[in-house]
């Protein structure tokens, strides 16, 4: 019986290549689709919006932090794919008592590529995964990163305002995009005030399209509150999705520079 170690150091054992997979992480669901696991993935979450055909047709097992455990049990999955940050620890620990649960833990591009390769091995898609990792790494190496980075605050929520700290995958993507995170001295996703943001003197305020759906209408509000900073809405998936979406990320970052 093959065994695998996840990114938190836990070992799982599988009877073979899994044929009944439940994915509880949106970016990893998109990755599984890239692998071609149409039949093998039997359920996803209500936030797994990509690909759209899976979102329309696949069974939903609740939200990432509010999984329907009874429904998952009824499916008798032979593999559950989750994430340390996006899922609730208590729920994942409960599922671990009954099913193989592979947990990712991703802080930077290296972690993401490692996750892709290891899930490819587990699901019998090793060659596809290796080619994907090579493409992603090649695309990121081709990025032109300016020597002088733009000081930026990256907001993910309002009421209260929350920003990305320095120990997040978003922070690592900000560096590739040519930004210097003014809240890199804070951990995870701290709550901040407008006064705190102002004191950090960011040249740019980046309003993420997710998880809070910042729109252009919010830009005017921030310009009034922080007139010395440039304010723009950015595609949150490009900064926070760490699966096959990474193929598109470097190109998006280049466009950001062109758009100023």
N, C-alpha and C positions, 0 to 999 in steps of 0.2 A: 504494500500500500504506500504510494508516494506521499512524502511530506514536504511542506513548504513553510517557510518562515515569512511572516508579514513584516511590514515596516515598523511595527511596534515591538518586534522581537518574539511574537507569539508563533508557535508552530501549529499548523493545521494538517490533518491527514485526509486524503481523498481516495476514494475507491478507484478512481480513474479520471478521465477527462470529464468535467461536469456537464450535465445535460439539462439541469434545472437550476438556473442562476437567478437570484434576486439581486438587483443593483439598487443601492440606497444613496447613490451619489450622482448628481446630474452629469458632471464632466466625465465620470467614469462610465456612465451609461452610454454617452456619445462615443466613447472609446470602444466599447463592446460592439456597437453598431459598425464602427470602422473595421473591426476584426471580422465582421460578417456573421455574428452570432445571432442571427434572426430567430431561429427556433430555440436555441439554448436559453436565452434570456426570457424568463416567464413573467417577470414582474419588475416594476420600477416605481419611483415616487412621483407625486404630483408636480414636483419641480423639475423632473427630467424632461425638459421641453424639446430637446434635440436627440434624435431626429424627430421631425414633426409626425411622421407616420407611426413611430413607436408611441409617441405621446398620445396620439389619437386611438391607437388600438391595444396597447399593452395594459395589463391589469395594474392598477395603482395600489400601493400598500401604505398610503398615508404620506406625510411629509418627512423630510430628512430628520427632523427632531421630534417627530410625533408618529412613529411607525405603528402600523396596525399589526401588533405581534400575533394576535389570533389568526389573522388572515395569512400571515407568513407561515405560521405553523400548519395551516391547512394545505399549503402548497408542498410541504416536505422538500424544501430545496436541498440540493447537494452542494451548493456554494452560495454564500452571501458575501457581497462585496460592499465594504463600508469605508468610512474615513474617520479618523480620530477627532477631527475638528467639526466636521459637518453633521455627524450623528451624535446622539446622546449616549454617554458612557454607560448609563444604567441599562438602557435598552440593548445595546450591543453586548454587554456582559450577560444579559439574560439569554440572548440568542446563541451566544457562544457555548452555553451549557447543553445545547441540543443539536447545533449545526456547525459545520465548518464556516467560520467567518474570517475572511481575509481583510485586514484593516490597513489602509494606507495612512501615511503621515508625511505630509509634503510641505517643505519650507522653501524650496528653490527648484531651479530647472533640473539639477542633478537628481533630486528626489523624484521629480515627475518622470524623467526618462527611466529611472530605475523601476518605478511602478509600472510603466507601460511594458517594459521588457518582462517583468515577473508575471504580470497578468497574461501576457502573451504565452508564456511557458505553461502556466496553469491551465489555460483554456485551449491548449493545442494550436495556438496561433503564433508560435515563436518566430517564424520567418517574417510574417507580416509585421509583428511588433518590432523586430530588429530593423527592418527597412524604415518603419515609421520613425523610430528613434534617430536613425541616421539622417533622415530628411529634416527632422526638427533641429538637430544639432547643427546641421549645415546651414539652415536658414538663420539661426541665431548668430552663428559665426560671421555671417555676411552683414549683420547689422553695423551701421556706422554710429558709434556712440561718442557724442561730443565730450571733449576733455572737461569742459566747464558745464556741470549739470545745473538744471533749473530747479530752484528750491520750490517744493510743492507739498501741499496737503491733499491727501486722498480721502474723500468722505464717502462712507458707505451707508450712512443713515442720518435721518433727522428726527428731532423730537424723541430722544435727545440726539445731538450731533455726535456721530461716532466716526473715527478715522482709523486707517490702517497703521499699525505700529511696525516696529523694525524687525520683528521675528515672524513675519508673515510671508506667504508666497507672493502676495501683492507687492510687498516692499521689494522683493527680488526682481519682479517684473518692472517696477518703477525704475530701477537702476538700468535695466536694458533699454528702457524707453528714453533714457537721458535725464531722469529726474533725481533729485536728492530729497528724500522724504524728511520733512521738517519734524516729524514725530517718530523718527527712527529710534529715539531714546525711550520710547514707551513700548509696552508689551501688548500683543494681540490687537484688540480693537477697542481702545479706550474711549470713554465719553469725554468730550471736550466742550468748552464754551467758545462763543465767538471771540471773546476777549483773549482766550488762550491761543486761538488760531492767529489772531492779529499780532500777538506778541512774538510769534514765531517768524513773522515777516515772510510768508511765502510769496514768491513771485507769481505762482499759479495755484489756483484752487481747482482740483479735479473732482467733479461730481460724478460718481459712478452710476451707471444705469441699473445696477443691482447690488445688493439685495433690495435697497430702497430705489424705486424707479425715478431717479432725478430726471427732470425734463428741462427743456430750454426755459420754461417759465420760472424755474428756480434760479436760473443764472442771474436774472435781474435782481432778485432778492439779495443774493450774495454780493453782487456788485455794489448795492447800496450799503451793505454792512461792512464790506471790505474793499473800498474803492481803490486801494493801492495794489490790489492783486488782479491778475487776469483770471477769469472764471470760464470754465468750459465743461460740458458734459462729455464723458468718455464711455466707451463700450466696456462694461464691467466684465463681460465674458472673456475679453482679451487679456485682462489683468488677473483673473482669478480662476479660469478654467484650465486644468492641468492635464487634460487628455489629448486626444487628436486635434482639438481646437488650437493647440500650440503650433500647428502647421501654419496657421493664418496670423498668428500674433506678431512676428517680426515685420511682416508687410504692413500691418496696421500701425505699428510703432513708427515706421518710416513715413506713413501718411500724416501722422500727428505732427512730425517735424515740418513737413511741407506746409501743413495748414497753420503752422505757428502755434 
